Amino acid sequence: MTLYSPFDKWATEEHKLFSDSVQKFYEEEMSPNIEEWVDQGKVPNSFWEKAGDSGIMGGAVPESVGGFGGDIGFDSITVYEQARKGDSGWGYGIQSIVIHYLNSYGTDEQKSKWLPRLIAGTSIAALAMTEPGAGSDLQAIKTSAKRDGNQYRLNGSKIFITNGGSADLIVVAAKTDISAGARGISLVLLDTKEADGFRRGRPLKKLGLKGNDTAELFFDDIKIPLTNLIGPEEGQGFYQMMKQLPWERLLIGITALGAIDFAFEETVKYVQERKAFGKRIMDLQNTRFKLAEAKTKAEVLRSFVNDCVARLIDGKLDAATASMAKYWGSQVQNEVMDECLQLHGGYGYILDYPIARMYADARVQKIYGGSNEIMKELIARSLDQ
């Protein structure tokens, strides 16, 4: 069972070879370590560097700055196969989003400085948008970057930041004009190694995603060079975020599909081996019906996700369709995880079985990247035009 079979929507022979390479790398370097990362609450830097050496990051970035020179399909494969292995700790999804921000809007200097590092895994990136008082409503952010001569002074805080505990580079959404609403938002680059006044809060204790270091960040009058602004002028941040959201939201849908495929196969193996009332659980009609429903949901989602990837490669994925992928993918993911855990019985509630962790990890998919309620509103707006 694979997202790319029968390769009739968008995948080329090059994509297939890349997929094989990614699967092999994950099998050797990720699968044996997932539980250790969960216990540690962090994926070690050494894994990031191994991922860089394997060439699985930055597939859609030009070769001149360390990338593969391909299309977004390569990033889609990297993201899917990670979830397909049952992992949600490694923060490559956010790394990929930051890479695309820089590749799309960064200056030549910013690209040459950061893209090779991010693609090689020698630097880790975070995207700091959410604040204690501003989640899906990005226009309500309070963090500010005020001009002071040839620099900005960054003040504020962010919360729920993926990779926040280990990031070397943070793309910060801040108000460069506090009176201009969305038009006053800019994106600035924060080099954490050169940021006097930067603090990381304690690692957040979460329901799921325990293998990822998620942190609160504090900016106390940090001096940032004006050259760290992303884009040619201030006030472009909200536009830049909106343009990149289709990939971020599709990424969540792709992750949902990979996680579903992993959970489904784990559940099939379990019910084939476990017995009750003198027969395999697999032979009970309720089990077979539940698995049939889950399989159908997975295949319908697979078709839609593949279509969305094809549209994104062609530059035709609109915000409303990407919102559907995020909303529907995460909704189906949670439904399937619940059914798969139920079929495991009491063992499904024990963390020795991957399905318990997958169940907990799935829940936040309906929240981050814009809550599913916001996704429905965006979809509805596209109908009323």
C-alpha positions as CSV (number, residue, x, y, z in Angstrom):
1,M,0.0,0.0,0.0
2,T,1.6,3.3,-1.1
3,L,0.6,6.8,-1.8
4,Y,2.3,6.7,-5.2
5,S,0.8,3.6,-6.7
6,P,0.1,3.2,-9.5
7,F,2.1,6.4,-10.2
8,D,-0.4,7.6,-12.8
9,K,-1.2,11.0,-11.3
10,W,2.2,12.8,-11.0
11,A,5.1,10.6,-10.0
12,T,7.9,10.0,-12.5
13,E,10.6,7.4,-12.5
14,E,12.8,9.8,-10.6
15,H,10.2,10.1,-7.9
16,K,9.9,6.3,-7.6
17,L,13.7,6.0,-7.2
18,F,13.7,8.8,-4.6
19,S,10.9,7.1,-2.7
20,D,12.8,3.8,-2.5
21,S,15.9,5.7,-1.2
22,V,13.8,7.5,1.5
23,Q,12.1,4.3,2.6
24,K,15.5,2.6,3.0
25,F,16.9,5.5,5.0
26,Y,13.9,5.6,7.3
27,E,14.0,1.8,7.8
28,E,17.7,2.0,8.9
29,E,17.9,5.3,10.7
30,M,14.3,6.2,11.9
31,S,12.3,3.1,12.7
32,P,14.7,1.7,15.3
33,N,14.9,5.0,17.2
34,I,11.3,6.3,17.3
35,E,10.6,5.1,20.8
36,E,13.9,6.5,22.1
37,W,13.1,9.9,20.6
38,V,9.7,9.8,22.3
39,D,11.3,9.1,25.6
40,Q,13.9,11.9,25.1
41,G,11.3,14.4,23.8
42,K,13.6,15.3,21.0
43,V,15.1,14.0,17.7
44,P,18.9,14.3,18.0
45,N,20.9,16.6,15.7
46,S,22.8,13.6,14.5
47,F,19.7,12.3,12.7
48,W,19.1,15.7,11.0
49,E,22.7,15.5,9.6
50,K,22.2,11.9,8.5
51,A,19.0,13.0,6.7
52,G,21.0,15.7,5.1
53,D,23.7,13.3,4.0
54,S,21.1,11.0,2.5
55,G,19.8,13.8,0.3
56,I,16.1,13.6,1.3
57,M,15.6,17.2,2.3
58,G,15.1,20.2,0.0
59,G,14.0,18.2,-3.1
60,A,12.2,21.2,-4.6
61,V,15.2,23.6,-4.1
62,P,17.6,24.6,-6.9
63,E,20.9,22.7,-7.0
64,S,22.8,26.0,-6.8
65,V,21.9,26.3,-3.1
66,G,22.2,22.6,-2.2
67,G,18.8,21.2,-3.3
68,F,17.8,18.5,-5.7
69,G,16.3,20.8,-8.3
70,G,13.1,18.9,-8.5
71,D,9.4,19.7,-7.7
72,I,7.3,19.6,-4.5
73,G,6.6,15.9,-5.2
74,F,10.0,15.1,-3.6
75,D,9.1,16.9,-0.4
76,S,5.7,15.1,-0.5
77,I,7.5,11.8,-0.6
78,T,9.8,12.6,2.3
79,V,6.8,13.7,4.5
80,Y,4.6,10.8,3.6
81,E,7.2,8.1,4.1
82,Q,8.0,9.5,7.6
83,A,4.4,9.2,8.7
84,R,4.2,5.8,6.9
85,K,7.0,4.6,9.3
86,G,4.8,5.7,12.3
87,D,6.9,8.7,13.3
88,S,5.7,12.2,14.0
89,G,8.6,13.5,16.1
90,W,11.1,14.5,13.4
91,G,10.2,18.1,12.5
92,Y,11.1,18.1,8.8
93,G,7.6,19.3,7.9
94,I,8.4,22.7,9.5
95,Q,11.9,22.6,8.1
96,S,10.4,22.2,4.6
97,I,8.0,25.1,5.1
98,V,10.9,27.4,6.1
99,I,13.0,26.2,3.2
100,H,10.1,27.2,0.8
101,Y,9.8,30.6,2.5
102,L,13.4,31.3,1.9
103,N,13.5,29.9,-1.6
104,S,10.4,31.9,-2.6
105,Y,11.0,35.2,-0.9
106,G,14.6,35.3,0.5
107,T,17.4,37.5,-0.8
108,D,20.3,35.9,-2.6
109,E,22.4,36.4,0.6
110,Q,19.7,34.8,2.8
111,K,19.4,31.8,0.4
112,S,23.1,31.2,0.1
113,K,23.6,31.5,3.9
114,W,20.8,29.3,5.1
115,L,19.4,27.0,2.4
116,P,22.6,24.8,2.2
117,R,22.6,24.4,6.0
118,L,18.9,23.5,6.3
119,I,19.1,21.0,3.4
120,A,22.2,19.5,4.9
121,G,20.6,19.2,8.3
122,T,23.4,21.1,10.0
123,S,20.9,23.8,10.9
124,I,17.4,23.3,12.2
125,A,14.5,25.7,11.5
126,A,11.3,26.8,13.2
127,L,8.4,28.9,12.1
128,A,7.1,31.2,14.9
129,M,3.6,32.4,14.2
130,T,1.3,31.3,17.1
131,E,1.2,33.4,20.2
132,P,-0.6,32.9,23.6
133,G,-3.4,35.2,22.4
134,A,-3.3,34.6,18.6
135,G,-3.6,31.2,17.0
136,S,-5.5,30.8,13.7
137,D,-6.1,34.6,13.7
138,L,-2.6,35.6,12.6
139,Q,-3.7,39.3,12.2
140,A,-4.0,39.5,16.0
141,I,-0.3,38.8,16.8
142,K,1.4,41.2,19.2
143,T,5.1,40.4,18.6
144,S,6.7,43.5,17.1
145,A,9.9,44.3,15.2
146,K,10.4,48.1,15.4
147,R,13.0,49.9,13.3
148,D,15.8,51.5,15.2
149,G,18.5,52.9,12.9
150,N,19.9,50.0,10.8
151,Q,18.3,47.3,12.9
152,Y,15.0,46.0,14.3
153,R,14.2,45.5,17.9
154,L,12.2,42.3,18.3
155,N,9.9,42.0,21.3
156,G,7.1,39.5,22.1
157,S,6.6,35.8,22.6
158,K,5.4,32.7,20.6
159,I,4.0,29.4,21.8
160,F,3.6,25.8,20.5
161,I,6.6,26.2,18.2
162,T,7.7,23.0,16.6
163,N,11.5,22.6,16.7
164,G,11.5,25.5,19.0
165,G,13.8,23.9,21.5
166,S,16.6,23.2,19.0
167,A,16.1,25.7,16.2
168,D,19.1,27.6,14.9
169,L,17.0,29.7,12.5
170,I,13.5,31.0,13.3
171,V,11.2,32.7,10.9
172,V,9.3,35.1,13.1
173,A,6.0,36.7,12.2
174,A,6.0,40.2,13.7
175,K,4.3,43.6,13.4
176,T,6.6,46.1,11.7
177,D,3.6,48.5,11.7
178,I,1.3,47.9,14.7
179,S,-1.4,50.2,13.2
180,A,-1.7,48.5,9.8
181,G,-3.4,45.2,10.7
182,A,-2.5,42.4,8.3
183,R,-0.5,44.9,6.1
184,G,1.7,45.6,9.1
185,I,3.0,42.0,9.4
186,S,6.5,41.1,8.2
187,L,8.6,38.0,8.4
188,V,12.1,38.3,9.9
189,L,14.9,35.8,10.3
190,L,16.3,35.2,13.8
191,D,19.7,33.5,14.1
192,T,19.4,32.1,17.6
193,K,23.2,31.9,18.0
194,E,23.4,35.7,17.5
195,A,20.4,36.8,19.5
196,D,21.0,38.5,22.8
197,G,17.7,38.6,24.5
198,F,16.4,35.3,23.1
199,R,15.0,32.7,25.5
200,R,13.4,29.4,25.1
201,G,10.8,28.2,27.6
202,R,10.7,24.8,29.1
203,P,9.7,22.0,26.7
204,L,5.9,21.8,26.6
205,K,4.3,18.6,27.9
206,K,1.9,17.5,25.2
207,L,-0.8,14.9,24.7
208,G,1.0,13.6,21.7
209,L,4.0,14.4,19.4
210,K,6.2,13.6,22.3
211,G,9.2,13.0,20.1
212,N,9.2,16.6,18.9
213,D,10.6,19.5,21.0
214,T,7.9,22.0,21.1
215,A,8.6,25.2,23.0
216,E,7.5,28.7,24.0
217,L,9.9,31.4,22.7
218,F,10.6,34.8,24.2
219,F,12.1,37.8,22.4
220,D,13.3,40.6,24.8
221,D,14.5,43.6,22.8
222,I,16.6,41.5,20.4
223,K,18.6,43.5,17.8
224,I,18.1,42.1,14.3
225,P,19.7,43.6,11.2
226,L,17.3,45.1,8.6
227,T,18.8,42.7,6.1
228,N,17.0,39.8,8.0
229,L,13.7,41.0,6.6
230,I,12.2,38.4,4.2
231,G,11.1,40.1,1.0
232,P,11.8,43.4,-0.6
233,E,9.8,45.5,1.8
234,E,8.0,45.5,5.1
235,G,4.4,44.5,5.3
236,Q,4.6,41.5,3.0
237,G,4.5,38.8,5.7
238,F,0.8,38.1,5.7
239,Y,0.8,37.8,1.9
240,Q,3.8,35.5,2.1
241,M,2.1,33.3,4.7
242,M,-1.1,33.0,2.7
243,K,0.9,32.0,-0.4
244,Q,2.7,29.3,1.4
245,L,-0.3,27.9,3.4
246,P,-1.4,25.6,0.5
247,W,1.8,23.6,1.0
248,E,1.6,23.7,4.8
249,R,-2.0,22.5,4.7
250,L,-1.5,19.8,2.1
251,L,1.5,18.6,4.1
252,I,-0.8,17.9,7.0
253,G,-3.1,15.9,4.7
254,I,-0.1,13.9,3.3
255,T,1.0,13.2,6.9
256,A,-2.5,12.0,7.8
257,L,-2.5,9.6,4.9
258,G,0.9,8.2,5.8
259,A,-0.2,7.7,9.4
260,I,-3.4,6.0,8.4
261,D,-1.5,3.6,6.2
262,F,0.9,2.7,9.1
263,A,-1.9,2.3,11.6
264,F,-4.1,0.2,9.2
265,E,-1.3,-2.3,8.5
266,E,-0.4,-2.5,12.2
267,T,-4.1,-3.2,13.0
268,V,-4.5,-5.9,10.3
269,K,-1.4,-7.7,11.6
270,Y,-2.8,-7.5,15.2
271,V,-6.3,-8.9,14.4
272,Q,-4.8,-11.7,12.3
273,E,-2.8,-12.9,15.2
274,R,-5.1,-12.2,18.2
275,K,-7.8,-14.7,19.0
276,A,-11.2,-14.4,20.8
277,F,-14.0,-16.9,21.2
278,G,-11.9,-19.5,19.5
279,K,-11.2,-17.6,16.3
280,R,-9.1,-14.8,15.0
281,I,-10.4,-11.3,15.7
282,M,-10.0,-10.9,11.9
283,D,-12.7,-13.5,11.3
284,L,-15.3,-11.5,13.3
285,Q,-17.8,-9.7,11.0
286,N,-17.5,-6.4,13.0
287,T,-13.7,-6.4,12.5
288,R,-14.0,-7.1,8.8
289,F,-16.6,-4.3,8.4
290,K,-14.5,-1.8,10.4
291,L,-11.4,-2.6,8.4
292,A,-13.4,-2.3,5.1
293,E,-14.6,1.1,6.2
294,A,-11.1,2.3,7.1
295,K,-9.6,1.0,3.9
296,T,-12.2,2.8,1.9
297,K,-11.6,6.0,3.7
298,A,-7.8,5.7,3.1
299,E,-8.2,5.1,-0.6
300,V,-10.6,8.0,-1.1
301,L,-8.2,10.3,0.8
302,R,-5.3,8.9,-1.2
303,S,-6.9,9.8,-4.5
304,F,-7.7,13.4,-3.3
305,V,-4.2,13.9,-1.8
306,N,-2.6,12.7,-5.0
307,D,-4.7,15.1,-7.0
308,C,-3.7,18.0,-4.7
309,V,0.0,17.1,-5.1
310,A,-0.4,17.1,-8.9
311,R,-2.1,20.5,-8.7
312,L,0.6,21.9,-6.5
313,I,3.3,20.7,-8.9
314,D,1.5,22.5,-11.7
315,G,1.1,25.6,-9.5
316,K,-2.7,25.2,-9.5
317,L,-3.5,24.3,-5.9
318,D,-5.8,27.0,-4.5
319,A,-6.2,27.8,-0.8
320,A,-9.7,26.3,-0.5
321,T,-8.7,23.0,-1.9
322,A,-5.6,22.8,0.3
323,S,-7.9,23.6,3.2
324,M,-10.1,20.6,2.2
325,A,-7.0,18.4,2.2
326,K,-6.0,19.5,5.7
327,Y,-9.5,19.3,7.1
328,W,-10.6,16.1,5.5
329,G,-7.2,14.4,5.9
330,S,-7.0,15.1,9.7
331,Q,-10.6,14.2,10.2
332,V,-10.3,10.9,8.5
333,Q,-7.0,10.3,10.3
334,N,-8.7,10.7,13.7
335,E,-11.6,8.5,12.7
336,V,-9.4,5.7,11.5
337,M,-7.0,5.9,14.5
338,D,-10.0,5.6,16.9
339,E,-11.3,2.5,15.1
340,C,-7.8,0.9,14.9
341,L,-7.3,1.4,18.6
342,Q,-10.7,-0.1,19.3
343,L,-9.8,-3.2,17.4
344,H,-6.7,-3.6,19.5
345,G,-8.9,-3.7,22.6
346,G,-7.2,-3.1,25.9
347,Y,-3.8,-3.4,24.3
348,G,-4.6,-0.4,22.2
349,Y,-4.5,1.8,25.3
350,I,-1.0,0.6,26.2
351,L,1.9,2.6,24.9
352,D,3.9,-0.6,24.1
353,Y,1.7,-0.7,21.0
354,P,2.3,2.0,18.4
355,I,-1.4,2.5,17.9
356,A,-1.7,4.3,21.3
357,R,0.9,6.8,20.3
358,M,-0.5,7.3,16.8
359,Y,-3.9,7.9,18.4
360,A,-2.6,10.6,20.6
361,D,-0.4,12.2,17.8
362,A,-3.4,12.4,15.5
363,R,-5.4,14.7,17.6
364,V,-3.4,17.9,17.1
365,Q,-3.7,17.5,13.3
366,K,-7.2,19.0,13.5
367,I,-5.8,22.1,15.3
368,Y,-2.4,23.2,14.0
369,G,-1.9,24.7,10.5
370,G,-5.3,26.5,11.1
371,S,-8.0,24.6,13.1
372,N,-10.5,22.6,11.1
373,E,-13.2,25.1,12.0
374,I,-11.2,27.8,10.2
375,M,-10.6,25.4,7.2
376,K,-14.4,25.0,6.9
377,E,-14.8,28.8,7.0
378,L,-12.2,29.2,4.2
379,I,-13.9,26.6,2.1
380,A,-17.3,28.2,2.6
381,R,-16.0,31.6,1.6
382,S,-14.8,30.2,-1.7
383,L,-18.4,29.2,-2.4
384,D,-19.9,32.6,-1.7
385,Q,-18.1,34.5,-4.5
